[in-house]
Amino acid sequence: MNLMTGLLGLGGHLGGWRHKDAWSDNVMNLDHAIYTAQTAERGLFDLLFLADGNAVRQMDKLALFAANSPSDRPAVFEPITLMTAVAQYTKYVGLLSTATTTYDEPYSLARRYASLDHLSKGRACWNIVTTSYPDDSLNFSRTEHVAKDARYERANEFVEICKGLWDSWAEDAFIQNKATGQFLDPTRVHTLNHKGKHFKVKGPLNVARMPQGYPVLFTAGQSEDGRELAARHADCLFAVTNTIETGKKFYADVKGRLDKYGRKPESMRIIPGCAVYVGRTTAEAEELYEELQSLIAPELGVPYLSKLCETDMSKYPLDGPMPALGKEVLGIASFRNEIVEMAKRDKLTVRQTYERVLPSMGHVTMKGSVKQVCDEIEAWYTEKACDGFNINTPVMPRSLDDFVELVIPELQRRGLFRKTYEGKTLRQRMGLPTSINPHFSKPSMAAE
């Protein structure tokens, strides 16, 4: 299976930063990021993930909020900059960061990720988003957010352009022949000349062919448009599924869409989020969980549930039933829909809903001894509800240390996880196909 985790110094639980075992001084701390990256690499993780946004959000809650995503925090590193720094302290772990197709340009984004891939020797990954937070638009000379259908239409064109730019140069284009004085072969470059509905991009990209061809491409959309974007472009898809049953349905649906794009099921990995509360005993795990739950007051729980549900939950009684909510929202609908369905199924109040949701941020929660956690991980994987997990670590660095020292050896013993890194690039280590440049099938004659 594939495992990844966040590059999050604050930890994944909403109260994790307040725990006695948590790091202090978490604002833009490079040392914490380096420790996280090196620990994940010691545990042979596939990837590190850094979410991102383009605004200071929840301005009225800044005194309270320390959410599990950097997109909710008022002070965070620009992702490519941080990943480039982390790359210098690691050798194998993949470097995944979020970038938007709605408020960026294909050429500059393609250049940044290509540069990261070279600087990390083939470990760059792009989480493709269309931006879910409407007020991000206000930082990009707009008065309102772009409509959802237009965002996805633009996203498809955006990704196609990036792929075209990454195909600008043949692998052997830069000859650098000292004897003849020829630096490059001008027949080994392709000019894109893209003219579409949203963009006009000439090219070529001023970065040589990447070690991976393309970065590993992630998407996160769970809607119909999101699933189609994933089936067309994504190597990996974040899933918002909190039961094996919903995971299996989602897995089968998305994998079933790949054939029409000429892709095989194994060419995409489906990776749900998973909050892990593991202990050397069940009691130890329960103690950590309850300690963290006690740090979530209604003043924090209700606003954050409101954020996940795209609805002001403060207008509903705290100990009254969780209300039914419509499915269409301007931002992310996947979390909202999963939460509403769970609350309806289990007859939860508003308070019980945020107490259930916030420990995992809407994803599956696995809690208990090493055996209990690994049994559940194995069940999800073997029953084809996922291809791996994005591990949410509630308290940093304790939770990541415990996962690496306790869970990883047991997964290895069961034959579910690697015992060493293999392959030169992240794509090779994950078993994902490396893209073929369609413009240059034969080697350069100038190099002979």
C-alpha positions in Angstrom: 0.0 0.0 0.0 1.0 3.7 -0.3 1.2 5.8 2.8 1.6 9.5 3.1 1.3 12.1 5.9 1.1 15.8 6.4 3.9 18.2 6.9 2.0 19.7 9.8 3.8 20.9 12.9 0.6 21.6 14.7 -0.7 18.1 14.4 -3.9 16.8 12.8 -6.3 17.1 15.8 -7.9 20.5 16.3 -6.6 20.5 19.9 -3.4 18.7 19.1 -1.1 21.8 19.4 -2.3 22.3 23.0 -1.3 18.7 24.1 1.5 18.4 26.6 3.5 16.3 24.2 3.1 18.7 21.3 5.7 21.0 19.8 5.7 24.6 20.8 6.7 27.5 18.5 4.9 26.1 15.5 4.6 29.2 13.3 6.7 28.8 10.2 9.2 26.5 11.9 11.5 24.9 9.3 13.2 22.7 11.9 9.8 21.0 12.7 9.2 20.4 8.9 12.7 18.9 8.5 12.1 16.6 11.5 8.7 15.5 10.2 10.2 14.8 6.7 13.1 12.8 8.1 10.9 10.8 10.4 8.5 10.0 7.6 11.4 8.9 5.4 12.7 6.7 8.3 9.2 5.1 8.2 9.5 4.6 4.4 6.5 6.8 3.7 5.7 7.5 0.0 4.8 11.1 0.4 4.7 14.3 2.6 1.7 16.5 1.9 1.3 20.2 2.4 -2.1 21.7 1.8 -2.4 25.4 0.9 -4.7 28.3 0.3 -4.4 31.9 -0.8 -6.0 33.9 2.0 -6.1 34.4 5.7 -9.4 32.6 6.4 -11.8 32.7 9.3 -10.7 36.2 10.3 -13.3 36.3 13.2 -11.9 33.1 14.7 -8.1 33.8 14.5 -7.7 33.7 18.2 -9.0 30.2 18.4 -8.2 28.4 15.1 -5.4 26.1 14.6 -6.9 23.7 12.1 -5.4 20.7 10.4 -4.8 22.4 7.1 -2.3 25.2 6.5 -5.0 26.8 4.3 -6.8 27.8 7.5 -3.7 29.3 9.2 -2.7 32.9 9.1 1.0 32.3 8.7 2.4 29.5 6.5 5.3 28.9 4.1 4.7 29.0 0.4 4.6 25.3 -0.4 7.1 24.9 -3.2 9.6 27.0 -1.3 9.2 24.8 1.8 9.3 21.6 -0.2 12.5 22.7 -1.9 14.1 23.3 1.5 12.9 19.9 2.8 14.3 18.2 -0.3 17.8 19.1 0.7 17.4 17.1 4.0 15.8 14.0 2.5 16.5 11.6 -0.4 13.4 9.4 -1.1 10.1 10.7 0.3 7.8 12.4 -2.2 7.0 16.1 -1.9 3.3 16.9 -2.5 1.9 20.4 -2.3 -1.3 22.1 -3.4 -1.6 24.7 -6.1 -4.7 26.2 -7.7 -5.7 26.2 -11.3 -8.2 29.0 -10.7 -5.8 31.7 -9.4 -2.5 30.8 -11.1 -1.1 30.6 -14.6 0.0 27.3 -16.3 3.4 28.5 -17.4 4.6 29.7 -14.0 3.1 26.7 -12.2 4.7 24.2 -14.6 8.0 25.9 -14.2 7.9 25.7 -10.3 7.0 22.0 -10.2 9.5 21.1 -12.9 12.2 23.0 -10.9 11.2 21.1 -7.7 11.4 17.8 -9.5 15.0 18.5 -10.6 16.0 19.9 -7.3 14.6 16.8 -5.5 15.8 14.3 -8.1 12.4 13.2 -9.1 10.1 13.6 -6.1 7.7 16.5 -7.0 3.9 16.0 -6.7 1.1 18.5 -7.5 -2.3 18.4 -5.7 -4.5 20.0 -8.3 -7.3 22.1 -6.8 -9.8 24.6 -8.2 -10.0 26.5 -4.9 -12.9 25.9 -2.6 -12.7 29.1 -0.4 -14.7 31.9 -2.2 -12.8 34.8 -0.5 -9.5 33.6 -2.0 -10.8 35.4 -5.2 -10.5 38.8 -3.4 -6.7 38.5 -3.5 -6.7 38.1 -7.2 -8.4 41.2 -8.5 -11.9 39.6 -8.4 -15.0 40.5 -6.6 -16.5 37.0 -6.4 -15.4 33.4 -6.8 -15.4 31.7 -10.2 -18.4 29.3 -10.7 -17.8 25.6 -10.1 -18.4 24.5 -13.7 -16.1 27.2 -15.0 -13.4 26.3 -12.5 -13.4 22.6 -13.6 -13.4 23.6 -17.3 -10.4 25.9 -16.7 -8.7 23.2 -14.6 -8.8 20.6 -17.5 -7.3 23.1 -19.9 -4.8 24.2 -17.3 -3.5 20.7 -16.7 -3.3 19.9 -20.4 -1.1 23.0 -20.9 1.2 22.0 -18.0 1.6 18.5 -19.5 2.3 20.1 -22.9 4.9 22.4 -21.4 6.6 19.5 -19.5 6.9 17.8 -22.9 8.8 20.7 -24.3 12.2 19.1 -24.3 13.5 15.6 -25.2 15.5 13.9 -22.5 18.6 14.1 -24.7 18.1 17.7 -25.9 20.9 19.2 -24.0 24.0 17.6 -25.5 26.6 19.9 -23.9 29.4 18.6 -26.2 32.6 20.4 -25.3 34.5 19.1 -28.3 32.0 20.5 -30.9 30.7 23.4 -28.9 27.1 22.3 -29.4 25.1 22.9 -26.2 21.7 21.6 -27.3 20.0 20.0 -30.3 17.4 22.5 -31.6 15.5 19.7 -33.2 14.7 18.2 -29.8 12.4 21.0 -28.6 8.6 21.3 -29.0 6.8 24.6 -29.0 3.3 24.3 -27.6 1.5 27.2 -29.2 -1.7 26.6 -27.2 -4.7 28.7 -28.0 -7.7 27.8 -25.9 -10.8 29.2 -24.2 -9.0 30.3 -21.1 -5.3 30.4 -22.0 -2.9 31.3 -24.7 0.6 29.8 -24.0 3.4 29.7 -26.6 6.1 27.7 -24.8 8.5 26.0 -24.7 9.1 25.7 -21.0 12.5 27.0 -19.9 13.2 24.0 -17.7 14.7 20.7 -19.1 12.7 17.5 -19.2 11.8 16.4 -15.6 13.2 13.2 -14.0 9.7 11.9 -13.6 8.4 13.3 -16.9 5.4 14.8 -15.0 5.1 15.3 -11.3 2.8 12.8 -9.6 -0.6 14.4 -10.0 -3.2 14.4 -7.2 -6.8 15.6 -7.2 -9.3 15.7 -4.4 -12.7 16.4 -6.0 -15.5 13.9 -5.1 -18.2 15.4 -7.3 -19.0 14.2 -10.8 -16.8 16.8 -12.3 -14.1 16.0 -9.7 -14.2 12.3 -10.5 -13.9 12.9 -14.2 -11.0 15.3 -13.7 -9.3 12.6 -11.6 -10.0 9.8 -14.1 -8.5 11.9 -16.9 -5.4 13.3 -15.2 -4.7 12.1 -11.7 -2.2 9.5 -10.6 -3.7 9.6 -7.1 -7.0 10.8 -5.7 -7.8 11.9 -2.2 -11.0 10.2 -1.0 -13.4 11.4 1.7 -14.8 8.1 2.8 -15.2 7.2 6.5 -16.6 3.6 6.2 -15.3 0.6 4.3 -18.7 0.4 2.5 -18.5 4.0 1.2 -14.8 3.5 0.4 -15.5 0.4 -1.7 -18.3 2.1 -3.7 -16.1 5.2 -4.3 -13.1 3.0 -5.3 -15.1 1.0 -7.8 -16.8 4.0 -9.3 -13.6 6.0 -9.9 -11.5 3.0 -11.1 -14.4 2.2 -13.5 -14.0 5.5 -15.2 -10.3 5.0 -16.2 -10.9 2.8 -19.2 -12.5 5.5 -21.4 -9.3 7.5 -21.0 -7.2 4.6 -22.0 -5.9 3.9 -18.5 -5.6 0.8 -16.4 -7.0 0.6 -12.8 -3.5 0.3 -11.3 -2.5 3.6 -12.9 -4.4 5.5 -10.2 -4.1 5.2 -6.4 -7.1 6.1 -4.3 -6.0 7.4 -0.9 -8.5 8.4 1.9 -7.6 10.3 5.0 -7.2 8.4 8.2 -6.7 9.8 11.7 -4.7 7.3 13.8 -4.8 7.2 17.6 -2.4 4.3 18.4 -1.0 3.1 21.7 1.0 0.3 23.0 -2.3 -0.7 24.6 -5.9 0.1 23.9 -6.0 2.1 27.1 -3.1 4.2 26.1 -4.8 5.1 22.8 -8.1 5.9 24.5 -6.3 8.1 27.0 -4.7 10.2 24.2 -8.0 10.5 22.4 -9.9 11.7 25.5 -7.2 14.2 26.4 -7.5 15.7 22.9 -11.3 15.7 22.9 -11.3 17.6 26.2 -9.4 20.4 24.4 -12.3 21.1 21.9 -14.8 23.6 23.4 -18.1 24.4 21.7 -16.6 27.8 20.9 -14.2 26.0 18.6 -16.2 22.9 17.6 -19.3 24.7 16.3 -17.4 27.1 14.0 -15.2 24.4 12.6 -18.2 22.1 12.0 -19.8 25.1 10.2 -16.7 25.4 8.0 -16.8 21.7 7.1 -20.6 21.9 6.4 -20.5 25.2 4.6 -23.4 26.2 7.0 -23.7 28.4 10.1 -24.3 25.7 12.7 -24.6 28.2 15.6 -28.2 28.8 14.7 -29.1 25.2 15.6 -29.4 23.9 19.2 -26.1 22.4 20.4 -27.7 19.3 21.8 -30.5 19.2 19.2 -30.4 16.9 16.1 -28.0 17.6 13.3 -30.1 19.2 10.6 -30.5 17.9 7.1 -28.5 20.1 4.6 -28.6 20.5 0.9 -25.9 19.0 -1.2 -25.0 21.9 -3.4 -22.4 24.4 -2.1 -19.9 26.8 -3.6 -16.9 25.2 -1.9 -16.1 21.6 -1.0 -19.3 19.4 -0.9 -17.6 16.1 -0.1 -17.0 16.7 3.6 -20.5 18.1 4.0 -22.2 15.2 2.4 -20.3 12.6 4.4 -20.9 14.4 7.7 -24.6 14.8 7.1 -25.0 11.2 6.1 -23.1 10.0 9.2 -25.2 12.2 11.5 -28.4 11.0 10.0 -27.3 7.3 10.1 -26.2 7.5 13.8 -28.8 10.0 15.0 -26.2 12.5 16.2 -26.7 15.9 17.8 -24.7 19.0 16.6 -22.4 18.5 19.6 -22.0 14.8 19.0 -21.3 15.5 15.3 -18.4 17.8 15.8 -17.0 15.5 18.6 -17.1 12.7 16.0 -15.9 14.6 13.0 -13.1 16.9 14.4 -10.7 14.1 15.6 -10.4 13.0 11.9 -11.5 16.1 10.1 -14.3 14.1 8.5 -12.2 11.1 7.5 -12.0 7.7 9.1 -10.7 7.4 12.7 -8.7 4.3 13.7 -8.1 4.0 17.4 -6.6 1.3 19.6 -3.6 -1.0 20.0 -1.2 -1.7 17.2 -3.1 -4.9 16.3 -6.4 -3.1 16.3 -5.2 -0.3 14.1 -3.4 -2.6 11.7 -6.4 -5.0 11.4 -8.5 -2.0 10.3 -5.9 -0.7 7.9 -5.5 -4.2 6.4 -9.3 -4.6 6.0 -9.6 -1.4 4.1 -6.7 -2.3 1.8 -7.6 -5.9 1.1 -11.3 -5.3 0.6 -10.4 -2.6 -2.1 -11.7 0.4 -0.3 -8.4 2.1 -0.9 -4.8 1.8 -2.2 -3.3 3.3 1.0 -3.9 6.2 3.4 -3.1 9.8 4.1 -2.2 9.4 7.8 -3.4 12.2 10.0 -1.1 12.5 13.1 -3.1 14.1 15.9 -0.1 15.3 18.1 3.2 16.2 16.6 5.8 14.8 16.9 4.5 12.1 19.2 1.9 10.6 16.8 4.2 10.3 13.8 6.9 8.8 16.0 4.5 6.2 17.4 3.2 5.4 13.9 6.7 4.8 12.6 7.9 2.8 15.6 4.7 0.8 16.2 2.5 0.5 13.1 5.0 0.4 10.3 6.9 -2.7 11.6 3.5 -4.6 12.0 2.4 -3.6 8.5 5.8 -4.9 7.2 5.4 -8.1 9.1 2.0 -8.6 7.4 3.5 -8.0 4.0 1.4 -4.9 3.5 4.2 -2.3 3.3 7.7 -1.9 1.8 10.9 -2.7 3.8 13.1 -0.5 1.7 12.8 2.2 -1.0 13.3 1.0 -4.6 13.5 3.0 -7.8 15.2 6.3 -8.8 12.1 8.5 -8.8 8.9 8.7 -6.7 6.9 7.3 -9.6 9.0 4.2 -9.7 8.8 3.8 -6.0 5.0 4.1 -6.0 4.7 1.8 -9.0 3.1 4.5 -11.2 3.7 4.8 -14.9 6.3 7.4 -16.1 4.9 9.6 -18.8 6.3 9.2 -22.4 7.1 12.4 -24.3 4.9 12.1 -27.4 7.0 14.4 -29.5 10.3 12.5 -29.3 10.3 8.8 -29.8 13.7 8.5 -31.4 17.1 9.5 -29.8 18.9 12.6 -30.9 21.1 12.2 -34.0 23.3 15.0 -32.8 24.4 13.0 -29.8 25.9 10.3 -31.9 
